[in-house]
Amino acid sequence: MPEWLKDAIFYEIYPQSFKDSNSDGIGDFEGIISKLDYISKLGCNAIWMNPCFESPFSDAGYDVADYYKAAPRYGTNDDLKRLFDEAHKRGIHVLLDLVPGHTSIKHPWFKESMKPEKNEYSDRYIWTDSIWTGFEGINNISGSLRGISDRDGSCASNFFSTQPALNYGFAVRDKDWMLAPDAPPCVANKEEMKNVMRFWMNMGCDGFRVDMAHAMIKNDPDDSATIEFWKEFRAFMDEEFPDKVMLSEWGEPDKSLAGGFHMDFLLHFGPSHYLDLFRVEEPFFSRRGKGDAAAFAANYMLNYNKTNGRGLMCIPSGNHDMSRIAHRLDNEELKLAFAFLLTMPGAPFIYYGDEIGMKYLEGITSKEGGFHRTGARTPMQWDKSTNAGFSCAPSELLYIMLDPDKNRPTVEAQMNDTNSLWHTVRELIEVRKNNKELCNEASIEFLYAKTNEYPLVYLRGDRKSGVLVALNPSGKDVSCEIDISEGDVLLYNIGGKAALKRGKLTVPKESASIIRVK
């Protein structure tokens, strides 16, 4: 694992909503560069940036039309290289978002593939042999495109109908049109994607977050062929770019890490119980005290034990695909949520604006395929100036509307308030950095995680000199018995201070305590 990843703390940037430098209402590379010092001051030393390649933006850039060209609305390739360079000057690494499973319907490869005449790109996408034949029941294919050209056949799509699936082959084949993963068109796609990665890594990119990493090989019920697919990519990176990283959108760490990814997310889909903590009707981190973290803790340890130290499981504050963490939690509750997020193993990921409690805007008009996700993609709120400091464009030109609340949180206001969420996040990051037991690779043991009960208690590091984290978001003081007898130094606390004596841990209401044990 690259050394820099061991203490990485990521900041996710949705580029079109972060900072506009040229008053067109859309964020851009120059805007991001202007805020690198802010990201560094918060304490983050790595960035994951959502797709920034040329695209018609039917899915916010996850429909790529040219993998080798930056989207002009963000700037040029030279501008993106300068972003890498300026980030590196500040000790910040940058991951790009790679979308290897599908392209846009506007991509030149797909335009060639649609032609009825056989050509180099005919089988670079997945086509049946008849317009009347679809993909029902086939693993990792979500839909199809039909009647889009004079070519006879249906074309597989991975998500929206504007995103035709690139052909990397089928693990189980029962039709003549199903190619094996080692068929020449599938190998050509794989090698071209390596070339794309080489291009950007040679320019200064530090690696990639890989979109839909689980869905490369189709009809792959146990994902074994997809694991082999990614192992080849990891070998290529280890040989040519050993200091670069791959992060997967998979949600099954035992599979993704076996495939060679350095990190995987515990996500809002699948069996992670991530939503139990922040995004259900009664979240665990609500002071109402009706939440439950037990299923999350059990599933976390199930995945943790499967990884055998081969990589990192990452728990994000949120991302561009889900409602904001502030949707069901207020600022005081958010402080306790961040006490959890910034003391767990794996690299923390902070979604832009979550550090100030930006709101999720319900029911706003969809933009670029966002639909319900659009409300979590609104412009960053920097200050009280025009358009909250995001852009000098007329408000009607903004990429997405701003939060209309006159009391909306801003970076400026929270940086000037030492009791703000922003300061709590920054302080927690400092505590994490200053205590190796809280860093990305240190071990974890849940000491108290009972069904429908508070507190949540876990130990980072060993029992002789580890760090105990005690979280009680509920509105009632609680206590529990744990098999560690004494605490020593209080490293940080929010609210009242927990007390540990002869194995009895008392945790005040609405509090978080980080304690070194002895």
N, C-alpha and C positions, 0 to 999 in steps of 0.2 A: 504494500500500500504506500502511495506517495506520502512523504513525511508531512507535507502541508495539510493533508486531509485529517490528520489525527487531532488537530485542534481547530478545524474549520467551523465557522459559524456563518451560515448563509443568509443572504437577503435576496428574496425573489422579486424581480422587477418585471412588471408587465409594461413593456416599453412605451406603448402608445398612450399610457395613462400616467407616466411618472413625472416628466418635466419637458415642456415644449420650449425650444430655444428660438424658434423662428416665426412664432405667432400664427401658425396655421391650424392650431387647435389640437394637434397630435404630438405626443411626446416623441423624442428623438435621441440619437446618440449623443449629440452635443449637450442636451439637457441632462442626460445621465452623467456625463463627464463633469458637469458643473456641480453635481451632488455627490461625487465620490468622497469628498471630505466629510460630508454628513454621514454617509454610511460607515466610514471609518470611525468617526466620533461615537456613533452608536455602539460600536464594538464589533461589527461584522467584518470579517476578513475574506469573504467569498461572496460571489454573486451568481445566481442562476437567472438568466434572462430568457423570457419566453420568445418564441420564434421571431426572427428578424430578417428572414430571407424574402426575396421577391415573391409576391403572392397576390391573387385577386381578393384575398381576405374574406372568403365565405365562411371560414372558421378561424378568424383572428390570426391568420398566419400559419395555422396547422395544415394548410393546403398550399404546398410549396410549388411555385412555378419555375424557380431557378435556384438550385442549392448553392450555387457559386456566386450569387449576387445579393448584396444587402438590399432590402426593400428601400426604394428611393425616398419614401416618406420619412424614413429614419436617418438617411444619409447615405454615404458611399461606402465601399469597401475600405477606402482609406480612413474614413471616419471611424469605422468599426475597429480597424487596427489601432487607431489612436486611443480608442476606449480601452483596448487591452493594455496598451503601453502605459496610459495614465493610471489605470487600476494597479498595474504591477509596481509602479513607482510608490504606491501607497501600501504595498504589501497585500493587495486584494487579488484573488484569483477569480476568473470569470468562466463559467460554464455556459455554453450555448444550448439551445433546445433543438435536438435533432429529431426529425420526423422521417424515419427510414421505411415505414410500413406502407405509405401511400403518398401520392403527389396530388396536385391540383389537376382538374380536368384541362386546365390551361397549359400544363407542362408540355413542352415539345415532344417528349417521349410518348405521352398519351395521345397526342394528336396523330403521331405516326402509327401508334398501335390501333387506332380506330379504323385505319384504312383497310378495305377488303383485300388489297393486294398484300401478299406476304412480304415482310420486310424485317429489318434488324430488331424492331421493337414490338413485333406482333405478339410475342409471348413474354414480353417483359412485364405485362400485367396479366391478371387471371381472367381468362375468357372460357366460357363453355363453348361447346360446338354447335349450339342452336339457340336462337333467340328465345325459344320456348323452354329452355332448361335453365333453372336457377340454382341456388346454393342452399336450399332448405336443409337444416340439420347438420351443416358442415361447421365444425369447430373453428372459431376465430374469423368468421366472415359475417358481417352484420347486415349486408344488403346487396343490392345489385343495380346496375345501370343497364337499361334495355332500350333498343330502338334509337340509339343516339347517333348511329352512322349506318352506312350500308354494309358494315361487317356483320356477318351472321354470328350471333352469340350474345350472351349476357356477360357483363364485366363485374367482378366482385368489388365491393366498396368496404372500407374499414369503419367508417363512421357516417358522415353525411354522404349524400349521393354525389357531391362534388369532390370526393376523395377516393379515387380508384386505387385498389390495392396493388402494390408491386408484387411481383411473383417471385417468392423465394422457395416455392415448392410445397408439396404435401407429404406429410409423414405416412398417412394411410391413403392409398390410391386405389379407387375402384372404377375410374372413368379414364378414357383415353386422353382427355384434355388435362388431366391432373399430372403435372410434371414432378419428377423427383427433385429433392433439394440440390442434387449435383448435376441437374440438366443444365446445358450451356446458358440459356436465358436467365436461370436463377443464379448461377455463378456470376454472370455478367452484372446483375443487379447488386450482388454482394460486393463485388470488387469495385463497382462504381461508388457505393456508399463508403467504402474505405478511402477512396480517392477524395470524396467530399470531406471526410474527417481529416485527412492529411492536409488538405488545402487550408482549413481553418486553424488547425493546430500549428502548422508552420507559420501562420500569421500571428499567433500568440494566444489563441484560445486554449484554456487549460483543461478542456474536456467537454463532456456532453451529458445532459439529462436526456434520456432516450424515451420518446413518446411511445406508448402502447408496446413496450418491449416484449410483452408476452405473446404478441399476435403475429410474429413474423412467419413462422411455418404454419400452414393450415392443416386441418384434420390431424392435429397433434394432441390427442386427449390427455396424455400425461406430461406434455411439454418437454419430453426428452430430446426431440429433434431441435426444438428452439433453444434448449440449453446448449446443445452442441454447436448450433449456429453462433451463439454469443461467445462461446469459449474460443472460437477462431478469431473473433474481433479482439478479445482480451489478449490473446497471444500476439496479434499484430501490434497492439498498443504497447505491450510490455517490451517488444523488440525495438520498436521505432520511437515510442514516446512514453518511456517508463514513468515520467513525472506527471502524466495526464490521467484523468479519471473518467469512469463511466458510472452514471447514476441511472437507475431504472425506474420507470413507471410500471410496476408489476404488482406489488402488494403481497407477494409470496416470497419472503426473503430466502427461504431454503432453496428455492428454484433459481431466483435471480443471482444469488451469490454463487451458486454452483455453476452458473453460466459465466461467471467472471466479473460481474458487476461489483464495484467497490462498495456500493450503497444501494439500498432499496427503501421505499417509503412504506410505512404503515398508513394506509389510505382510508378514505371515507367509503370506499366500496369494499366488498368482500367481508370476511369474518373478523376484522380487526377490533371491532367495538370501539374504534376511535371516536365515532359520533357520540357514544355514551358520555364522553367527557365534556363536550362543548356544544353539540348541535342536535340534541333531542329536546323534547318538551320539558323534561326535568334533567338538565345537565348535572353531572357530578359537581361542577364548579359553581353552581348556584347556591346562594346562601339559604335557599329554602330547605336544603338538606334532604331532598328526596331523590337524589341521584345515586348512581351505582358505578363503582370503578372495578368491581371484582372480576367481571367477565373480561374487561380490558386487560387487567393484570395477568389473568390466567392465560389469555391468548398471547400476550406479549412474551411471557416466559416460554410458552410453547415454541414460538418463533425464535426467540433468543437462543434456546437450547439447540435448535436445529442449525443455527448458523455456525456453531463451533468456532467462533472467533474469526470467520472468514470475511467478515465485512460488517457494515453498519446498518442498523435499522433507524430510520429517521422519522420523527414525528413533527409535521409542520404545524405552524400556528394556523395555517390555511393555505389556499392557493386559488388560482384563477377559475377553478372548476366547482367551488363550493361557496356557500354563504360565508360571510365574514364571522370571525370568532366573536365579534362584539354584537352579533345579531341577537343572542340570548343572554349575554353577560354584560354587566355594567363595568365601569373602570376599576372599581375595587375588586370585583370578582376576577377581572382580567389579570390583575396583579398576581393573584394566586395561581391562575392558569399558567402564566409565564414562569412562576416559580417552579412549576412542574416541567414545562417545556424546556427550560434552561438548566435543569438538573438531571435529565434523563440521558442514557447512553445514545450514541449516534450523533451525527451532526445536526444541530438545531437549524430549522428553516423558518425565517420570519417573512411573512408575506407583506409586501410594501403597505404601509399604512396601519398594519395591525399594532405596531408599536405605539400608536397614538389612539387606538380604539376607533378607527374609521368605521362608519356604519355600513351595513348592507342595505341597499335601497331596493325595496320590494316593488314589483309591478312596473318598473320603468321599461321603456321601449327597447327591444332587443337590438343589439349592434353586432354585426359581423359574426352571426351564429352564436351569440352569447346566450340568448333566451333567458332562462332563470339565472344564469351565471352572470349576466350583465351587471346586476346590482353589486357585485363584488369587484368590478373592474373600473370603478369611477376614478376621476382624476385625484392624484395625490394632493393633500391639503397642506400647503407649506406655511401660509401666513394669512393675514387678513386683507391683503391687497386684492387687486382685480383677479377674479377667478381663483381665489385662494392661492395665488402665486404660481399656479400651474402653467398658465398661458396668458399672453397679452392679446389673444384673439378675441373677437366678439363672442359672447357666450353661446350664440347659436352655432358657431363653428366648432365648439368643443367636441372631441371624440365621443364622449359620453357626458351626460349632464352631471353637474356637481351636486353634492349633498346640499339641498336648499336650506337646511337648518342654520339659522343665524348663529347658533351656538356650536356649530360643528367643530370638532377638535382640529387643531393645527400644530404643526411641528414647532413653530415659533412660540406659541402660548405655552406648550408643554415643556419646552426647553427652559422657559423662564419660570417654571413652577417646580420647585424641588420635590413636591409631593405628587407629581404627575405620574401617569403610567409610563411615559417615555423614560423618566429618570429611574423608575423601578427596573425597567427592562435593561437599561444601560448598567445599572448596579449589579443585577443578576449575572449579566455577561462577564463583568469584572470578577465576581466571585467564582464563576466557572473557570475562567482563565487562570486564576490564582490558586486553584486547588486541583491537583492532577486527578484526584478521585472523582471529580465531577466532569472530567473531559470525555471525549467521544468513545474511547476504547475501554475505560474502566468498567469493572463488573457491576452488576446490580443484583440485589436480592430483595424481594418484597417481604417485609416483616409483618405488615398488617394490611390486608385488602379483603374485607369481608363483605358479603352480599348485603346491599342496602344499609351499610354501616359507614361511619366516619370514625377516625381519620384514615387517610392513605399514608402508609409509612414504608419507606424503602431505604436500603443501605447501598451506598456506592463505595466500591473498594473493599478492603478486608475488614474483619471485625476488630482488629487490634488498633487500627488508626484510620478507619474509614470515615465517611461522612453520611450522617443520618438526615433524611429529609422527611419532615412531618407536615402534612397538609390537612387542614380542616376548613374547607370553604363554608361549612354549614353555620347557621346562626346560633349554635349551642356549643358550649364547652364539652369536650369529650375526653375520655381516657381509654387506654388499652394496655394490655400486657404484651411485652415483647421480650425476646430472649437476649437482650443486651442490657447490661445492668446500669451503666452510667454514661452520661454525656459529659463532655469536657468544655470545649470552647464553642460559643455561639458565633457562627460565621456570618449569619444574616437572618433577619426576620422581618416579616410583614405582620402587622397587628400584634397581638400578645405573644409572649415568648413561651414556647413549649418547655416542659420540665421533665427530665428523666431521672428517676431515682429507684434503685433496686428493681429495675425491670418494669416499673410502672411509668408509662408515658402519658402526661396530661397535656392536651393541646387546646389552647383557647379557641373560641369561636372566630371564624373568619381570619385565620392566621396561617402563616407558613414559617417554619423554622428550619434552618440548615445548621446542623450541629456536628462538630467533630467528636467521635466517640473515643472512649479510652477503656 
